[in-house]
Amino acid sequence: MDVAACLPLSKVSCFALLSIDPEAGTLVWPNGVDSCPDVLYAEATGRDITEVGNELEEGLPGNRSGFTPGPTGMNGGET
């Protein structure tokens, strides 16, 4: 991770420029910083990233829609 690129995000005005990349389904900022949804989920829930990754590869519990997360997480199942 480029720590210098993340420094501007400490300012609310820069952080607020957050958007969602339509192809990857990741959080992105205009300066090129992005974040993996799998890692964010693991951090937010206190779960191990390997456990989360394994679940996503197997498909979500109770998933009746046929949706399968892709390699970056919740991106519509594109690979």
Order of alpha helices (4+ residues) and beta strands (2+ residues): alpha-alpha-beta-beta-beta-alpha-alpha
